[in-house]
Amino acid sequence: MRKIGIIDQTFRDAPQSLWASRISTPMMLPISEKMDHIGFDYMDVGGAGAIVDVAIRHLKENPWERTRLLRERIRKTPMAFAIRSRNGIGFKIIPRDIQFLWVERRVNGSSGLRVLRSNDPLQDLDNIVPALKYAREELGIYTVGALAYGLSPVHTDEMYQAKAKELIARANVSAIMIKDAGGLLTPDRIRTLVPALKAVIGDLPLELHSHCMTGLAPLVYHEGVKLGVTQVHTSIAPLANGNGQPAMQTMVRNLRELGYQVDVDDKLVEEVSRHFHRVAEQEGKPKGVAQEYDAFHFEHQLPGGMISNFKSQLTDIGKQHLLPQIMQECVQVRRELGWPILITPFAQIVGTQAFLNVVNSERYKVVTDEVKRYVMGWNGKLLAPVEPNVLDKIIANGSPAIKPWKQEDEELGLPALRKKYPNMSDEERLLRDAYAGSQVDDMLAAGPMQTEYHFDMPAVCLLKELAKRPKMARVFIQKKDLLIDIKG
């Protein structure tokens, strides 16, 4: 009986996909020790992208302190973090020595993380091999080379096979991962992709990560496991399905039914599930449900986290009605820019340009700096060329200060960073380098992080529900000596 490992996304990708990353540390801490004993191969807790960004900007939580608090409670299960391309935690491309410091502090600092995953959306491995090698050879941790999956004429099995072979040869990674952030894989596609990768990775673990936007991810997982996938990424419902990963409860049950061994504690999984059901109800957050099949998703290809953030941001500015038109524009912009995979940062880059193209009278009349840098090579080598007429508009209308990227532009940045921010820890320096203005000061001014989460008493829950109903003639509550009678 072949054993299948479970990699957990309940604390990281699931809230990013379903709750626009609005998961606070107090929501996680009370259940962390139970999570530690479920039996995951490892747990993803963040490191780059929206989950850290929201913690700093909106929740006023220090990401270093968050992972330290989690590590105090999660001692058995390895915790993982991610770095993207040549970035730190934002979209900004940073010097390599500063990126290495990010990795070193995640491993040797108070966080104590033991798994590093890295991907480059352009599949330019020059962007990720140095950090993966540093983590494996200098810090001695487990490394995962993630191949971002995209659907286009250039994202072929042969391309992925060549990139996996190159990752192993150059970075000596511990595992290979198929990263389908857009939920684009189908059972038919996985039947050719997995054998192509297995032919070059041999006995290395092969992870499979997908999302449920089309409802196909559970079937993709089943087919992938049959063909040699050794680990699948899931989340614990209600933080599952919808735009998130397949629900762990259902996936484990189905894998066992198919004859595979999955060594997890089902009772603890249900305890965690009950906790997050209560959190979702109290906070008014959505619970993931199975999605209907949507053929348009294979055209716009936006990942779940991007869609949820798009909806939230458009609602904030009163333009939610533009979402369908912007998503259609994303299709055209992506094709014109040479088929970048729509994961961070390119989901945001393409999405923002699509928004500007829709609201302005002329397409590419306003060009973001990120799009100009992209076509100038700052993000890496493109898999396909930019359409010439679009390239001309971007160059003409984009910032004239942005020039083509050259290797000599990548300078060492750590000495200047430490000089700019003296008399503070490297961890604080890294945050200040990533966030301009007063954002770090605002986060620090919020004071010590909360560590306890309190559920409302039943009476409070009842009153909250009553407050939602504006038209009531009478409320009558009686329990022993307690009597509440409200009329009108």
Beta strands, then each sheet from edge to edge (+ up, - down):
strand 1: 5-8
strand 2: 42-44
strand 3: 79-84
strand 4: 115-119
strand 5: 142-148
strand 6: 175-180
strand 7: 206-210
strand 8: 231-234
strand 9: 474-479
strand 10: 482-487
sheet 1: 1+ 2+ 3+ 4+ 5+ 6+ 7+ 8+ 1+
sheet 2: 9+ 10-
end
